[in-house]
Amino acid sequence: MAASKPVITTAFSYETLEETLDIRRKSARLAIGIPKEDAFQEDRIALIPEAVSVLVGNGHSVVIQSKAGEGSKFSDKDYSEAGARITHDPDEVFKQPMLIKSAPITMSDLPKLQKGQIIMSPLNHSLIKKEILEELSRKKITTLGFEMLKDDSGTFPIVRSMSEIAGSAAMLLAGQFLACSNNGKGVLLGGISGIPPTKVIIIGAGVVGEFATRTALALGASVKVFDNNVYRLKRLQNNLGFRVWTSVIEPKILAKQLKTCEVAVGALSSEKGRVPIVVTESMVAKMRPGSVILDVCIDRGGCFETSELTSHEKPVFRKHDVIHYCVPNIASGFARTASHAISNVLMPMLLKIADEGGLDSILWHNFNLRNGIYMFKGQVTNFYLSERFNLKYTDLNLLLATSRR
């Protein structure tokens, strides 16, 4: 008997299947702690009372250490009326699942941090230590750096705001230290009718340099800008809407201009590491007696060879009879404005995090927020930090993909 041939079925089912969609996660309730900063001469606070009021109104809780806002001239009463809970116990603040600091994480903070906590604060590459990262890793903490947060335009909103403040403030401070009351040379920044304008040299055409230029021009000064990035110089011209004197950083030209200026501002930037020294001590020694140097990039090492770190209490020193202002945290000297600027970025971001069901959920699709993470649940996700401190690097995309399984 012949074997039967196998039957091949050729019928297919073309029935419409039900579409499956992602179900939106339930909104999360945030419990936020804001400590009083006692390091780095930090007077800013990350959330102003109006922002706290919005967060509390949306069902979130905010615990603030007593007098945390006094540096920015916000009282405990302001925060209490906004719905925050005021406490004198710093440990109670540090027990909150989400901690928001206006100063970088310090060694003294480490014992109070909780396992699995989320911390939002400035990173400050020049101050971070390996021991801090190792302890954060041990406690499986997730950290987000203010200066690495991006917005929809691809810029860094908090960095830009602080740079705008630093650039504008630099010119106001220069005018202050040119005055006779501060043992300056007695020159009015900008000058008046019939008197040649004050000459200002700005080294760096980034955001700090742009706003220093705007303020100096508004005061009536004569401004000359140096930068080795021609694109930045062109962008500066376009943003101002008219041409100012610009040049690449050529030592002979720079030295010649410094000889006859009243104010020199160091506004160079660096994506990693220290900024280059472009003004040597011999150049400074040939500057006019009583002229003022403001090294705004001192937190990155400074671009003047004679620069030394100063503080808000003792902001200046003289070298070669030239006044040096080298305070690393200029924005903190204008703490109320700076706090308002930081709060404007963080408050809407916190509401988005809550609406998406928490930080883990929003990081899955929000690349701007993802850019700010440098440690995720104890894993170092910032390549530069891992290379610098010889720590294991883990790609954040991989961690997020794993956590979604």
C-alpha positions as CSV (number, residue, x, y, z in Angstrom):
1,M,0.0,0.0,0.0
2,A,1.5,3.3,-1.0
3,A,2.3,5.8,1.7
4,S,-0.1,8.8,1.8
5,K,1.4,12.1,0.9
6,P,1.6,14.8,3.6
7,V,-1.2,17.4,3.4
8,I,0.1,20.9,3.2
9,T,-2.3,23.5,4.6
10,T,-2.3,26.8,2.7
11,A,-5.1,28.6,4.5
12,F,-4.1,31.6,6.5
13,S,-6.0,33.6,9.0
14,Y,-6.3,37.3,8.2
15,E,-8.4,38.3,11.2
16,T,-7.8,41.7,12.6
17,L,-6.1,41.6,16.0
18,E,-6.7,44.0,18.8
19,E,-4.0,46.7,18.9
20,T,-2.0,46.7,22.1
21,L,-0.9,50.0,23.5
22,D,1.4,51.0,26.4
23,I,-0.6,51.8,29.5
24,R,0.4,55.1,31.0
25,R,1.8,54.6,34.5
26,K,0.1,56.0,37.4
27,S,1.4,59.4,38.5
28,A,3.9,59.3,41.4
29,R,3.9,61.3,44.5
30,L,7.3,62.9,45.2
31,A,8.8,63.3,48.7
32,I,11.5,66.0,48.4
33,G,14.1,67.1,50.9
34,I,16.0,70.4,50.7
35,P,18.9,70.8,53.2
36,K,20.6,73.9,54.3
37,E,23.9,74.2,52.6
38,D,27.0,74.9,54.7
39,A,29.7,74.4,52.1
40,F,31.2,76.2,49.1
41,Q,29.7,79.6,50.3
42,E,26.4,78.5,48.8
43,D,23.5,80.9,49.4
44,R,21.2,79.6,46.6
45,I,18.3,77.3,47.1
46,A,17.0,75.0,44.4
47,L,13.3,75.7,44.8
48,I,11.8,79.1,45.6
49,P,8.5,79.3,47.7
50,E,6.4,79.8,44.6
51,A,7.7,76.5,43.1
52,V,7.1,74.7,46.4
53,S,3.6,75.9,46.4
54,V,3.0,74.4,42.9
55,L,4.5,71.1,43.9
56,V,2.5,70.8,47.1
57,G,-0.6,71.9,45.2
58,N,-0.1,68.9,42.9
59,G,0.1,66.4,45.8
60,H,3.8,66.3,46.5
61,S,5.5,66.8,49.8
62,V,8.5,69.1,50.5
63,V,10.6,69.0,53.7
64,I,13.0,71.9,54.1
65,Q,15.7,72.4,56.7
66,S,15.2,75.6,58.8
67,K,16.9,78.7,57.3
68,A,17.8,76.8,54.1
69,G,16.5,79.8,52.1
70,E,17.9,82.7,54.2
71,G,20.9,83.1,51.9
72,S,18.5,83.9,49.1
73,K,16.4,86.1,51.5
74,F,13.5,83.5,51.7
75,S,12.3,83.0,55.3
76,D,11.0,79.8,56.9
77,K,7.6,81.5,57.0
78,D,7.7,81.9,53.2
79,Y,8.2,78.2,52.7
80,S,5.7,77.2,55.5
81,E,3.0,79.3,53.8
82,A,3.8,77.7,50.5
83,G,3.0,74.3,52.1
84,A,6.5,73.0,52.9
85,R,7.3,71.3,56.2
86,I,10.1,73.0,58.1
87,T,12.4,71.0,60.2
88,H,15.5,71.8,62.4
89,D,16.7,68.2,62.0
90,P,18.9,67.7,58.9
91,D,18.6,63.9,59.2
92,E,14.9,64.2,58.6
93,V,15.6,66.1,55.4
94,F,18.1,63.5,54.2
95,K,15.6,60.7,54.8
96,Q,13.4,61.9,51.9
97,P,13.5,59.6,48.8
98,M,14.5,62.6,46.6
99,L,17.1,65.1,47.8
100,I,17.6,68.4,46.0
101,K,20.8,70.3,46.8
102,S,22.1,73.6,45.5
103,A,25.7,72.7,46.3
104,P,27.6,69.6,45.2
105,I,27.6,66.4,47.4
106,T,30.3,66.6,50.1
107,M,32.0,64.1,52.2
108,S,30.0,65.3,55.2
109,D,26.8,64.5,53.4
110,L,27.6,60.8,52.8
111,P,26.7,59.3,56.2
112,K,23.2,60.9,56.0
113,L,22.4,59.6,52.5
114,Q,19.9,56.8,52.2
115,K,20.1,53.6,50.1
116,G,18.4,53.9,46.7
117,Q,18.0,57.7,47.1
118,I,17.7,60.1,44.1
119,I,19.9,63.2,44.4
120,M,19.7,66.3,42.2
121,S,22.6,68.7,42.7
122,P,25.5,70.4,40.9
123,L,28.2,67.9,39.9
124,N,31.2,70.3,39.7
125,H,33.9,68.2,38.1
126,S,36.7,70.1,39.8
127,L,35.5,69.2,43.3
128,I,34.1,65.7,43.0
129,K,36.2,63.0,44.7
130,K,36.5,59.3,44.0
131,E,35.6,58.5,47.6
132,I,32.2,60.3,47.1
133,L,31.4,58.3,43.9
134,E,32.4,55.0,45.6
135,E,30.1,55.7,48.6
136,L,27.2,56.7,46.3
137,S,27.8,53.5,44.3
138,R,27.7,51.4,47.5
139,K,24.4,52.9,48.5
140,K,23.0,52.4,45.0
141,I,22.1,56.0,44.7
142,T,20.9,57.7,41.5
143,T,22.5,61.2,40.9
144,L,21.6,63.9,38.4
145,G,23.9,66.9,37.7
146,F,22.3,70.3,37.3
147,E,25.0,71.4,34.7
148,M,24.3,68.4,32.5
149,L,20.5,68.9,32.1
150,K,19.4,69.7,28.6
151,D,16.3,71.4,27.3
152,D,14.4,70.9,24.0
153,S,16.7,73.4,22.2
154,G,19.7,71.2,23.1
155,T,21.2,73.8,25.4
156,F,22.0,73.5,29.2
157,P,19.4,75.8,30.8
158,I,20.8,76.0,34.3
159,V,24.4,76.4,33.1
160,R,23.2,79.1,30.7
161,S,21.3,81.0,33.4
162,M,24.3,80.9,35.8
163,S,26.6,82.0,33.0
164,E,24.3,84.9,32.1
165,I,24.3,86.0,35.8
166,A,28.2,85.6,36.0
167,G,28.7,87.6,32.8
168,S,26.5,90.4,33.8
169,A,27.7,90.5,37.4
170,A,31.4,90.6,36.2
171,M,31.0,94.0,34.8
172,L,29.1,95.3,37.8
173,L,31.8,94.0,40.1
174,A,34.5,95.5,37.9
175,G,32.9,98.9,38.3
176,Q,32.8,98.4,42.0
177,F,36.5,97.6,42.3
178,L,37.6,100.4,40.0
179,A,36.1,102.9,42.5
180,C,38.3,104.8,45.0
181,S,36.3,103.4,47.9
182,N,37.8,100.0,47.1
183,N,41.3,101.3,46.5
184,G,40.7,101.2,42.7
185,K,42.1,103.7,40.2
186,G,38.9,105.8,40.5
187,V,37.7,105.2,37.0
188,L,34.0,105.1,36.1
189,L,33.2,102.0,34.1
190,G,31.9,103.3,30.8
191,G,33.0,106.9,31.1
192,I,30.9,110.1,30.4
193,S,30.7,112.7,27.7
194,G,34.0,114.2,26.7
195,I,36.0,111.4,28.3
196,P,37.3,108.3,26.4
197,P,35.3,105.2,27.4
198,T,36.8,102.6,29.7
199,K,38.5,99.8,27.8
200,V,37.4,96.2,28.6
201,I,39.1,93.0,27.3
202,I,36.9,89.9,27.4
203,I,38.6,86.5,26.8
204,G,36.0,84.0,25.7
205,A,32.9,84.4,23.5
206,G,30.6,81.9,25.2
207,V,27.5,82.8,27.2
208,V,29.6,84.4,30.0
209,G,31.6,86.4,27.5
210,E,28.4,87.4,25.6
211,F,26.6,88.8,28.7
212,A,29.8,90.5,29.9
213,T,30.0,92.2,26.5
214,R,26.3,93.2,26.6
215,T,26.6,94.7,30.1
216,A,29.9,96.5,29.3
217,L,28.5,98.0,26.1
218,A,25.3,99.1,27.9
219,L,27.5,100.9,30.4
220,G,29.3,102.7,27.6
221,A,32.7,100.8,27.7
222,S,34.9,100.0,24.7
223,V,34.9,96.2,24.4
224,K,37.4,93.8,22.6
225,V,36.6,90.1,22.6
226,F,39.1,87.2,22.2
227,D,38.4,83.6,21.5
228,N,40.1,80.8,19.6
229,N,36.7,79.5,18.3
230,V,35.8,81.6,15.3
231,Y,32.3,80.2,15.2
232,R,31.7,81.6,18.8
233,L,33.0,85.0,17.7
234,K,30.6,85.0,14.7
235,R,27.7,83.9,16.9
236,L,28.5,86.7,19.4
237,Q,28.3,89.3,16.6
238,N,25.0,87.8,15.4
239,N,23.5,87.7,18.9
240,L,24.5,91.3,19.6
241,G,23.1,92.4,16.2
242,F,26.2,94.6,15.5
243,R,29.9,94.2,15.1
244,V,32.4,94.5,18.0
245,W,36.2,94.2,17.9
246,T,37.1,90.5,17.9
247,S,40.2,88.5,17.5
248,V,41.5,84.9,17.9
249,I,43.8,84.5,20.9
250,E,47.2,85.5,19.5
251,P,49.6,86.2,22.4
252,K,51.3,89.3,21.0
253,I,47.9,91.0,20.1
254,L,46.4,90.0,23.4
255,A,49.4,91.3,25.4
256,K,49.3,94.6,23.5
257,Q,45.6,95.1,24.3
258,L,46.0,94.2,28.0
259,K,48.6,96.9,28.4
260,T,46.0,99.6,27.9
261,C,42.8,98.2,29.4
262,E,41.1,99.0,32.7
263,V,39.2,95.6,33.0
264,A,40.1,92.1,31.8
265,V,37.6,89.3,32.1
266,G,38.5,85.6,31.8
267,A,35.5,83.8,30.4
268,L,36.9,80.7,28.7
269,S,35.1,77.4,29.0
270,S,36.1,73.8,28.8
271,E,34.0,70.7,28.4
272,K,36.4,68.7,30.5
273,G,39.4,69.5,32.6
274,R,40.9,72.9,33.3
275,V,40.9,75.8,30.9
276,P,44.2,76.8,29.3
277,I,46.3,79.7,30.7
278,V,46.3,82.3,28.0
279,V,47.5,85.3,30.0
280,T,51.0,84.9,31.5
281,E,52.4,86.6,34.6
282,S,54.6,88.8,32.4
283,M,51.5,90.1,30.5
284,V,49.8,90.9,33.9
285,A,52.9,92.7,35.1
286,K,52.7,95.1,32.1
287,M,49.0,96.0,32.8
288,R,48.1,99.4,34.1
289,P,48.4,99.9,37.9
290,G,44.9,99.7,39.5
291,S,43.3,97.8,36.6
292,V,41.0,94.9,37.4
293,I,41.1,91.2,36.4
294,L,38.0,89.1,36.9
295,D,38.8,85.4,36.3
296,V,35.3,84.0,35.9
297,C,36.6,80.6,34.9
298,I,38.6,80.2,38.1
299,D,36.4,77.1,38.9
300,R,38.1,75.5,35.9
301,G,41.6,76.6,37.0
302,G,41.5,80.1,35.6
303,C,43.0,81.5,32.4
304,F,45.3,84.1,34.1
305,E,48.6,82.7,35.4
306,T,48.4,85.0,38.4
307,S,44.9,83.9,39.5
308,E,44.4,82.5,43.0
309,L,41.1,81.3,44.5
310,T,39.3,83.9,46.5
311,S,36.0,84.0,48.4
312,H,32.9,86.3,48.8
313,E,34.3,87.4,52.2
314,K,37.7,88.3,50.8
315,P,37.1,88.6,47.0
316,V,40.2,90.4,45.8
317,F,43.9,90.5,46.1
318,R,46.7,92.6,44.4
319,K,49.5,91.2,42.3
320,H,51.8,93.5,40.2
321,D,49.5,96.3,41.4
322,V,46.6,94.7,39.5
323,I,43.4,93.9,41.4
324,H,42.4,90.2,41.0
325,Y,38.8,89.0,41.6
326,C,38.7,85.2,41.5
327,V,35.6,84.0,43.3
328,P,34.5,80.7,41.8
329,N,30.8,81.0,42.6
330,I,29.8,84.4,41.4
331,A,26.1,83.5,40.9
332,S,25.8,82.7,44.6
333,G,26.5,86.4,45.3
334,F,23.2,87.1,43.5
335,A,21.5,84.2,45.2
336,R,17.9,85.3,44.9
337,T,18.1,85.8,41.1
338,A,20.1,82.5,40.7
339,S,17.6,80.5,42.9
340,H,14.7,81.8,40.8
341,A,16.5,80.7,37.6
342,I,17.3,77.2,38.9
343,S,13.8,76.8,40.3
344,N,12.3,77.7,36.9
345,V,14.1,74.7,35.4
346,L,13.6,72.2,38.2
347,M,9.9,72.7,39.1
348,P,8.4,71.9,35.7
349,M,10.9,69.0,35.4
350,L,9.7,67.5,38.8
351,L,6.1,67.8,37.7
352,K,6.9,65.8,34.5
353,I,8.8,63.2,36.5
354,A,5.7,62.7,38.7
355,D,3.3,62.6,35.8
356,E,5.3,59.9,34.1
357,G,5.3,57.7,37.2
358,G,8.7,58.4,38.6
359,L,12.3,59.0,37.4
360,D,12.8,55.4,36.0
361,S,9.7,55.8,33.8
362,I,10.5,59.2,32.3
363,L,14.2,58.3,31.6
364,W,13.0,55.7,29.2
365,H,12.0,58.3,26.6
366,N,13.2,61.7,27.9
367,F,16.7,62.1,26.5
368,N,17.2,65.6,27.9
369,L,16.7,64.4,31.4
370,R,18.7,61.2,30.7
371,N,21.7,63.4,29.8
372,G,21.9,64.7,33.4
373,I,22.3,61.3,35.0
374,Y,25.9,60.5,36.0
375,M,25.1,57.6,38.3
376,F,22.1,55.2,38.0
377,K,21.3,53.0,41.0
378,G,25.0,52.9,42.0
379,Q,26.4,52.4,38.4
380,V,28.6,55.1,37.0
381,T,27.1,56.2,33.7
382,N,29.3,59.2,32.9
383,F,32.3,58.1,30.8
384,Y,34.5,61.0,31.7
385,L,34.1,60.3,35.5
386,S,34.8,56.6,35.0
387,E,38.0,57.3,33.1
388,R,39.2,60.0,35.5
389,F,38.7,57.9,38.6
390,N,39.3,54.4,37.1
391,L,35.7,53.3,37.9
392,K,33.6,50.8,36.0
393,Y,31.5,52.5,33.3
394,T,28.0,51.2,32.4
395,D,26.0,52.5,29.6
396,L,22.7,54.1,30.9
397,N,20.8,52.9,27.8
398,L,21.7,49.3,28.7
399,L,20.7,49.8,32.3
400,L,17.3,51.2,31.4
401,A,16.7,48.5,28.8
402,T,17.5,45.9,31.5
403,S,15.2,47.5,34.1
404,R,12.3,47.4,31.7
405,R,12.3,43.6,31.4
